[in-house]
Amino acid sequence: YRRQMAPTRKFLDFALFVAFFPQLVAGPIERARNLLPQILAPRNLNRSMFYEGCYLIFWGLFQKAVVADNLARVVDPVISARAPYQGFQVLLAVYGFTIQIFCDFAGYSNIARGLGKCMGFDIMVNFNLPFFVTNIQEYWQKWHISLSSWIRDYLYFPLFGRLKWIKGNTRIYITLLITMSLMGLWHGSAWTYVFWGLYHGLLLVLYIMIRPWLQKRINPVTGPGKTIWKWVRITFMFHITAFGMLIFRAQSFSQIMAMFHDFAFNFNIGRAHLLTRDITHLVFFSCLLVTVQFYQYFKEDLMAVYRGNVYLKSAFYLVCLALFLFYGINEGKEFIYFQF
C-alpha cells in the first residue's frame, strides 16, 4: 500500500509468510520486509545457524518451564486473593510477575527464533535486555520490539501526521497518549489494559518534559559519578515498569487501587518472615536468569553464553538441565501472550 516494497506474486511464498509457524500473531510480529525476502531467496541453512537455533530453543524452554511457570506460584495466589493485601507480599508479586512475563514471552520469542534458525530463517530479536534501560523511551526500544516498532510505524506516525492542527510538543503528547492507550487495548478489551497503556503514555510524556531539566541539573562528569547515576536510573526504571506490570496483571481497576493502597500504607517489613517460602522461591528461580542477563549486558551480546568457552557452556547446560529435571513444570501451561 505504501509502495515501500514490491509484493510477491507467488501464492505459495505469500502463504508461507502468512502461515510461518515459529512466529505467531503474539509475536515476534514479523514484517514482510524482513521475512518475505528470506522466503523468496534460496535457503541458507548451515551448521552454525542450526546450533544457534538449538541453543535459543533450549534457553527459551528453560525461561518458560523453569522460571516463568514456577514464579506463577508466587504471583497467582496474590492476584486471586481479595483485599486487604500485605504490602510486602504485593512487592513480591510485582517482582515475580515482572520476571514471569518476561521469561514467558522472551522464552517463547527465543523458541520461535530458534526454530526459525534451524530452518534457515533469521527472525527478529523481540527482547534486548529491557531491564537495563535508563529511560522509558529506551525501554520501548527493547521490550516487545516487534510490537512497539509496529505501533510506532502504523499508529504513532500516521496519527502524528493527521494532528497537524495541534502545535508544539502538545501534538507529541496527545499522539503518545492515544497511541499507548490503543496499544493497551490491543492486549484485550479490559480497562486494566487501557490504563496500563495510558500509564506508559504518561511516563513517555513526563520523560520528554523533564529530560532537558535532567540533562542540565544532573550530569555527572566523573567516571564513578556517571556509573552511579546510570545504575540509579536503571534501578528506578526497573521499578517504574515493574509496577506497571501490576496494572497489567490485575483483574480489575478496584484491585489495582487496593494493591497500591496496601503497598503504601500496609507495608510491614516485620512480617516478611511469614513470606520466607515466597522470597526463597523468587530468588531461587530468578538467580540463573539474572546472572545470564548481567553476563549478556556486560558482554553486550545476547548470545554471549553460546559464544563462551567450553567450561562456561558446560556449567550452564548442566545447571539448566538439572533445574529442568527437578523443577521443570511439565503440564504444558499456555504462554501468557497467546491470550492476546
Buried (B, 14 or more C-beta within 10 A) or exposed (E): EEEEEEEBEEEEEBEBBEEBEBBBEBBBBBBBEBBBEBBEEEEEBEEEBBEBBBBBBBBBBBBBBBBBBBBBBBBBEBBEEEEEBBBBBBBBBBBBBBBBBBBBBBBBBBBBBBBBBBBBBBBBBBBBBBBBBBBBEBBBBBBBBBBBBBBBEEBBEEBBEEBEEBEEEEBBBBBBBBBBBBBBBBBEEBBBBBBBBBBBBBBBBEBBEEEEEEEEEEEEEEEEEEEEBEEEBBEEBBEBBBBBBBBBBBEEBEBBEBBBBBBEEBBEEEEBEEBEEBBEBBEEBBEBBEEBBEBBBEEEEBEBBBEBEEEBBEEBBEBBEEBBEEBBBEEEEEBBBEEB
